[in-house]
Amino acid sequence: MYARAESMGSIGVTSQLWSPAAFASHNVGSTATVALYCGLMLGLGIYHLLLGGLLRNRNYLLYGNHLLLFMLAAANACGLLLLRNLYAGKRFPTPGARCSVGWH
């Protein structure tokens, strides 16, 4: 049995019991959403770094660095950076990892 608790305020907490299939389905969807977001951030970061390099504009380089570092922080918070688990054949990068950046 899996349990998930969400807080809509500082005091109130609601809980919902999930079946294993529903929990796995939600976990796959959440991981896919964060991976898509990180992929878009990676593309935009590389684009801005290339644009900054070609135009010799420091602002594009700084913004590209900001995007890439934020993408790494978001991926790390959700457990997507632990590639050693992917090579071991595990389905999720980090067992039991919860994304703590607010995309639920």
C-alpha positions in Angstrom: 0.0 0.0 0.0 1.3 3.5 -0.9 0.2 6.6 0.9 0.6 10.2 -0.3 -0.1 13.3 1.7 -0.6 16.8 0.4 -0.8 20.0 2.3 -2.9 22.8 0.9 -2.0 25.1 3.8 0.3 25.3 6.8 -2.0 23.1 9.0 -4.4 21.2 6.9 -3.2 17.9 5.5 -5.3 15.5 3.3 -4.3 12.0 2.5 -5.2 9.7 -0.3 -4.5 6.0 -0.6 -3.2 4.9 -4.0 -3.1 1.4 -5.5 0.3 0.4 -6.8 -0.7 0.8 -10.4 -2.1 4.3 -9.8 1.0 5.3 -7.9 3.3 4.0 -10.6 1.3 5.8 -13.3 1.4 9.1 -11.4 5.2 8.7 -10.8 5.9 8.0 -14.5 3.8 11.1 -15.5 5.5 13.3 -12.9 9.0 12.2 -13.9 8.2 12.6 -17.6 6.9 16.2 -17.0 10.1 17.1 -15.1 12.3 15.5 -17.7 10.5 17.4 -20.5 10.9 20.7 -18.6 14.6 20.0 -18.0 15.1 19.1 -21.7 13.5 22.4 -22.7 15.7 24.3 -20.2 18.8 22.5 -21.6 17.9 23.4 -25.2 17.3 27.1 -24.3 20.5 27.2 -22.2 22.6 25.8 -25.1 20.9 28.2 -27.5 21.7 31.2 -25.4 25.3 30.1 -24.8 25.8 29.7 -28.6 24.1 33.0 -29.3 26.2 34.8 -26.7 29.3 33.3 -28.1 28.5 34.3 -31.7 27.3 37.8 -30.8 30.0 38.3 -28.1 27.2 39.4 -25.8 27.8 38.8 -22.1 24.1 39.0 -21.2 23.3 35.9 -23.3 26.2 34.0 -21.8 25.0 34.8 -18.3 21.4 33.9 -19.1 22.5 30.6 -20.7 24.6 29.8 -17.6 21.6 30.6 -15.4 19.3 28.4 -17.4 21.7 25.4 -17.3 22.4 25.7 -13.6 18.7 26.0 -12.8 18.0 22.9 -15.0 20.7 21.0 -13.1 19.2 22.1 -9.7 15.7 21.1 -10.7 16.9 17.7 -12.1 18.9 17.0 -9.0 15.9 17.9 -6.7 13.8 15.3 -8.5 16.5 12.6 -8.6 17.0 12.6 -12.3 20.8 13.1 -12.1 21.7 9.7 -10.6 22.6 7.9 -13.8 24.2 5.0 -12.0 20.7 3.6 -11.2 19.7 3.8 -14.9 22.6 1.7 -15.9 21.6 -0.9 -13.3 18.2 -1.3 -15.1 16.1 0.4 -12.5 12.9 2.0 -13.8 13.2 5.3 -11.8 16.4 7.2 -11.3 16.1 7.3 -7.5 13.7 4.9 -5.7 11.3 6.9 -3.6 12.5 10.3 -4.8 10.0 13.1 -4.6 10.3 16.2 -6.8 10.5 19.1 -4.4 10.4 21.9 -6.9 6.6 22.2 -6.9 5.5 20.5 -10.1 2.8 18.2 -8.6 
